[in-house]
Amino acid sequence: MVKLRLKRCGRKQRAVYRIVAIDVRSRREGRDLRKVGFYDPIKNQIDLNVTAILYFLEKGAQPTETVQNILKKAEIFKELHFNQTKSN
């Protein structure tokens, strides 16, 4: 099973996170399938690869709670719903 989750980067007390698609059995710093975004909680910056995120969500990837909140803030789920109704 694939999950969209955060991967910690940066230095001490200045954490930044990559949003990655990763196998559930991998550890937090494990090898990811693909990098799909970037999140900096200090500067409150979010950079997302929307096409890659939509691809993994359509294939059944499950976002973690934190990543789901980030995606809701960026309104990714509205685009996912629009793409699904468009294809049907």
CORTANOR-V811423 format. One record per residue. N is the residue number from 1. RES is the residue in three letters. PSI is psi in whole degrees, -180 to 180 (* if undefined). BURIAL is + if it has 9 or more other ideal C-beta (glycine too) atoms within 8 Angstrom, else -. Layout:
n=N res=RES psi=PSI burial=BURIAL
n=N res=RES psi=PSI burial=BURIAL
This chain:
n=1 res=MET psi=141 burial=-
n=2 res=VAL psi=140 burial=+
n=3 res=LYS psi=150 burial=+
n=4 res=LEU psi=116 burial=+
n=5 res=ARG psi=174 burial=+
n=6 res=LEU psi=142 burial=+
n=7 res=LYS psi=121 burial=+
n=8 res=ARG psi=135 burial=+
n=9 res=CYS psi=-179 burial=-
n=10 res=GLY psi=-171 burial=-
n=11 res=ARG psi=-177 burial=-
n=12 res=LYS psi=137 burial=-
n=13 res=GLN psi=5 burial=-
n=14 res=ARG psi=53 burial=-
n=15 res=ALA psi=138 burial=+
n=16 res=VAL psi=158 burial=+
n=17 res=TYR psi=143 burial=+
n=18 res=ARG psi=140 burial=+
n=19 res=ILE psi=120 burial=+
n=20 res=VAL psi=154 burial=+
n=21 res=ALA psi=124 burial=+
n=22 res=ILE psi=151 burial=+
n=23 res=ASP psi=144 burial=+
n=24 res=VAL psi=-34 burial=-
n=25 res=ARG psi=-10 burial=-
n=26 res=SER psi=151 burial=-
n=27 res=ARG psi=176 burial=-
n=28 res=ARG psi=-43 burial=-
n=29 res=GLU psi=16 burial=-
n=30 res=GLY psi=-179 burial=-
n=31 res=ARG psi=128 burial=-
n=32 res=ASP psi=159 burial=+
n=33 res=LEU psi=-42 burial=-
n=34 res=ARG psi=142 burial=-
n=35 res=LYS psi=126 burial=+
n=36 res=VAL psi=0 burial=+
n=37 res=GLY psi=-179 burial=+
n=38 res=PHE psi=139 burial=+
n=39 res=TYR psi=124 burial=+
n=40 res=ASP psi=104 burial=+
n=41 res=PRO psi=-21 burial=-
n=42 res=ILE psi=-48 burial=-
n=43 res=LYS psi=-5 burial=-
n=44 res=ASN psi=47 burial=-
n=45 res=GLN psi=139 burial=-
n=46 res=ILE psi=129 burial=+
n=47 res=ASP psi=119 burial=-
n=48 res=LEU psi=142 burial=+
n=49 res=ASN psi=92 burial=-
n=50 res=VAL psi=-41 burial=-
n=51 res=THR psi=-40 burial=-
n=52 res=ALA psi=-39 burial=+
n=53 res=ILE psi=-45 burial=+
n=54 res=LEU psi=-37 burial=+
n=55 res=TYR psi=-49 burial=-
n=56 res=PHE psi=-37 burial=+
n=57 res=LEU psi=-38 burial=+
n=58 res=GLU psi=-29 burial=+
n=59 res=LYS psi=-4 burial=-
n=60 res=GLY psi=11 burial=-
n=61 res=ALA psi=142 burial=+
n=62 res=GLN psi=122 burial=-
n=63 res=PRO psi=148 burial=+
n=64 res=THR psi=171 burial=+
n=65 res=GLU psi=-43 burial=-
n=66 res=THR psi=-45 burial=-
n=67 res=VAL psi=-37 burial=+
n=68 res=GLN psi=-40 burial=+
n=69 res=ASN psi=-39 burial=-
n=70 res=ILE psi=-43 burial=+
n=71 res=LEU psi=-35 burial=+
n=72 res=LYS psi=-41 burial=+
n=73 res=LYS psi=-34 burial=-
n=74 res=ALA psi=0 burial=-
n=75 res=GLU psi=40 burial=-
n=76 res=ILE psi=-35 burial=+
n=77 res=PHE psi=-27 burial=-
n=78 res=LYS psi=-40 burial=-
n=79 res=GLU psi=-37 burial=+
n=80 res=LEU psi=-44 burial=+
n=81 res=HIS psi=-40 burial=-
n=82 res=PHE psi=-43 burial=-
n=83 res=ASN psi=-36 burial=+
n=84 res=GLN psi=-40 burial=+
n=85 res=THR psi=-32 burial=-
n=86 res=LYS psi=-39 burial=-
n=87 res=SER psi=-24 burial=-
n=88 res=ASN psi=* burial=-
